[in-house]
Amino acid sequence: QVQLVESGGGLVQPGGSLRLSCAASGFTFSSYAMSWYRQAPGKRRELVATITTGNNENYADSVKGRFTISRDNVKNTVYLQMNSLKPEDTAVYYCNAVYAYWGQGIRVTVSS
């Protein structure tokens, strides 16, 4: 049974940091590129960051220099380190095995 389980979300003040984790099971994690998406209220889901099987990283312009995606193929986990958070980063964040599987999403709220 394939599972992608996100954790680490919550409420944080502007300028703060959070680290999201996504634990994968039920498929060969190391064979998939992994992405984080987000969907803000009333907006379309957007791609935030991708890490390939070779550890190449790509980011949306809106998060470059603030967010870092990484993966641990031993723990079958992908991470999203989010620094210098802004209110506009408020969204539900989703983990994605590219072209394949989705997590259930986790809420991040940036507010004072």
C-alpha positions in Angstrom: 0.0 0.0 0.0 1.5 3.3 -1.1 1.6 6.0 1.5 3.0 9.6 1.6 2.6 11.1 5.1 3.4 14.7 5.6 4.3 16.2 9.0 5.8 19.3 10.5 3.2 21.9 9.5 1.5 24.4 11.8 1.4 28.1 12.8 4.5 30.2 12.6 5.1 34.0 12.8 6.4 35.9 9.7 10.1 35.5 9.4 10.1 32.1 11.2 11.0 28.6 10.0 9.4 25.2 9.6 10.6 21.9 8.3 8.1 19.7 6.5 8.7 16.0 6.2 7.1 13.4 4.0 7.6 9.8 4.8 7.1 7.4 1.9 6.3 3.7 1.9 4.9 1.1 -0.5 7.1 2.0 -3.5 10.7 2.3 -4.5 11.3 5.8 -3.1 14.8 6.2 -4.6 13.5 5.7 -8.1 11.2 8.7 -8.0 11.7 12.4 -8.3 9.9 14.1 -5.4 8.1 17.4 -5.3 6.3 19.7 -2.9 3.2 21.6 -4.0 1.0 24.0 -2.2 -2.5 25.3 -2.5 -3.5 28.6 -0.9 -7.2 29.3 -0.2 -9.0 30.2 -3.5 -5.9 29.5 -5.6 -4.7 26.7 -7.8 -2.2 24.2 -6.6 1.3 25.3 -7.5 4.7 23.5 -7.7 7.0 24.7 -4.9 10.1 22.5 -5.3 11.4 19.3 -7.0 14.3 17.1 -6.2 15.4 14.5 -8.8 16.7 11.0 -8.2 20.2 12.5 -8.8 19.5 15.2 -6.2 19.1 18.1 -8.6 16.8 20.7 -7.1 14.4 23.2 -8.7 12.3 25.9 -7.1 9.5 28.2 -7.8 10.8 31.8 -8.1 8.6 32.8 -5.1 10.6 30.5 -2.7 14.1 30.6 -4.2 16.7 31.4 -1.5 14.2 30.7 1.3 13.2 27.1 0.9 15.4 24.0 0.5 14.2 20.5 -0.6 16.2 17.5 0.3 15.8 13.7 0.5 17.0 10.8 2.5 16.8 7.5 0.5 17.6 5.4 3.6 14.7 6.9 5.6 12.5 7.2 2.4 11.7 10.7 3.4 11.7 14.1 1.5 12.0 17.3 3.4 11.2 21.0 2.8 13.1 23.4 5.0 11.2 26.7 4.9 12.9 29.9 6.2 12.0 33.5 6.2 8.4 32.6 6.0 5.9 35.2 4.7 2.1 35.4 5.1 1.8 34.5 1.4 3.4 31.1 2.1 0.2 30.2 4.0 -1.2 27.1 2.2 -1.8 23.4 2.4 1.4 21.7 1.3 1.4 18.4 -0.5 4.1 15.8 -1.1 4.2 14.3 -4.5 6.1 11.4 -6.1 6.4 12.8 -9.6 3.8 11.4 -12.0 2.6 8.9 -9.4 1.5 9.5 -5.8 0.2 12.3 -3.5 0.1 12.8 0.2 -2.9 14.1 2.0 -1.6 17.5 2.6 -0.5 19.5 5.7 -1.5 23.0 6.6 1.1 25.8 7.1 -0.1 29.1 8.4 2.2 32.2 8.6 0.6 34.8 10.8 1.4 37.1 13.7 
